[in-house]
Amino acid sequence: MLVAVFLCWLNGILVRTVTVDVQFLGETADRGDYRVAAGAGLMTAALLVLGLVALLSLGAPAWLGYLTGAGVATQLALGVTAWWSSRDAADSLVVTRSAWDGVKDVFVLPGSWPLLFLLLVAVVVALRGRSDPSPR
């Protein structure tokens, strides 16, 4: 569980870093780059919130819940600051990337896949627990 939370958090950090800080041929980040980073940060925060709900439903230790909450806070802060920075960035001639590209990148890169699997397991356990005919 810890590995799934950490990989998802790291995935959001990497998407943000690559889109904003890694520029080639002397270019600087434009408005679209910051919006991609904002979308990635906010989607990672939302995914970690869902992961926190899944962890609590699966009976994870409290310290893991607090750690996941700290991950949500950092991703939320990074997403909001990236969106705020996009307001001041120079606009390119045509904005070709948006926050939805950051959302897509969070799901495409494999860092968030273990947490998505954990969410699926939590849903299956919750549904199976309700429909199990054996008494508890």
C-alpha positions in Angstrom: 0.0 0.0 0.0 2.8 2.3 0.9 4.5 1.6 -2.5 1.3 2.4 -4.4 0.9 5.8 -2.6 4.5 6.7 -3.0 4.6 5.8 -6.7 1.5 7.8 -7.4 2.9 10.8 -5.6 6.2 10.5 -7.4 4.4 10.1 -10.8 2.7 13.5 -10.2 6.0 15.1 -9.3 7.7 13.7 -12.4 4.9 14.8 -14.8 5.1 18.3 -13.3 8.9 18.5 -13.4 9.2 17.2 -17.0 6.5 19.5 -18.4 7.7 22.7 -16.7 11.4 22.4 -15.8 12.7 20.2 -18.7 12.9 22.5 -21.7 15.1 21.8 -24.7 17.0 24.2 -27.0 16.9 27.1 -24.5 13.1 27.4 -24.5 11.2 28.4 -21.4 7.9 27.0 -20.1 4.9 28.7 -21.6 1.3 28.9 -20.4 0.4 25.5 -21.8 3.2 23.8 -20.0 2.1 25.2 -16.6 -1.5 24.2 -17.3 -0.4 20.6 -18.0 1.5 20.7 -14.7 -1.5 22.0 -12.9 -3.8 19.3 -14.4 -1.3 16.6 -13.3 -1.0 18.0 -9.8 -4.7 18.3 -9.3 -5.5 14.9 -10.8 -2.8 13.3 -8.7 -4.3 14.9 -5.6 -7.7 13.6 -6.5 -6.3 10.2 -7.1 -4.6 10.2 -3.7 -7.8 11.3 -2.0 -9.5 8.3 -3.6 -6.6 6.2 -2.5 -7.0 7.5 1.1 -10.6 6.3 1.1 -9.5 2.9 -0.3 -6.8 2.6 2.4 -9.2 3.4 5.2 -11.7 0.9 3.9 -9.1 -1.8 3.7 -7.9 -1.1 7.2 -4.5 0.4 6.6 -2.6 1.8 9.5 -3.2 5.4 10.6 0.3 6.6 9.7 -0.3 5.6 6.1 -3.4 7.7 6.1 -1.5 10.7 7.4 1.3 10.1 4.9 -1.3 10.0 2.1 -2.8 13.2 3.4 0.5 14.9 3.2 0.9 13.6 -0.4 -2.5 15.1 -1.2 -1.5 18.4 0.3 1.8 18.6 -1.7 0.1 17.7 -5.0 -2.7 20.2 -4.4 -0.2 22.9 -3.6 1.9 22.1 -6.7 -1.2 22.0 -8.9 -2.5 25.3 -7.6 0.8 27.1 -7.9 1.3 25.7 -11.4 -2.1 27.1 -12.4 -1.2 30.4 -10.8 2.1 30.5 -12.6 0.3 29.9 -15.9 -1.3 33.3 -15.6 2.1 35.1 -15.7 3.7 33.0 -18.3 4.2 34.3 -21.8 1.6 32.9 -24.1 2.8 31.1 -27.3 1.1 31.8 -30.6 -1.2 28.8 -30.2 -1.9 27.0 -26.9 -1.7 23.4 -27.9 -1.7 21.8 -24.5 -4.2 22.2 -21.6 -4.8 20.8 -18.1 -6.5 17.8 -19.6 -3.2 16.7 -21.0 -1.8 16.7 -17.5 -4.7 14.6 -16.3 -4.1 12.2 -19.2 -0.4 12.0 -18.4 -1.1 10.9 -14.8 -3.1 7.9 -16.0 -0.8 7.0 -19.0 2.4 6.9 -17.0 2.7 3.7 -14.9 3.4 5.3 -11.6 -0.3 5.7 -10.8 -1.2 2.1 -11.9 -0.6 0.4 -8.5 -2.9 2.9 -6.8 -5.5 2.4 -9.4 -5.2 -1.4 -8.8 -5.6 -0.8 -5.1 -8.8 1.3 -5.8 -10.1 -1.6 -7.8 -9.3 -4.1 -5.0 -11.1 -1.8 -2.5 -14.2 -1.6 -4.7 -14.3 -5.4 -5.1 -13.8 -6.0 -1.4 -16.6 -3.5 -0.6 -19.0 -5.1 -3.1 -18.1 -8.6 -2.2 -18.5 -7.9 1.5 -22.1 -6.8 1.0 -23.1 -9.7 -1.2 -21.4 -12.4 0.8 -24.1 -14.7 2.1 -22.0 -16.1 5.0 -22.6 -14.5 8.4 -19.8 -12.6 10.1 
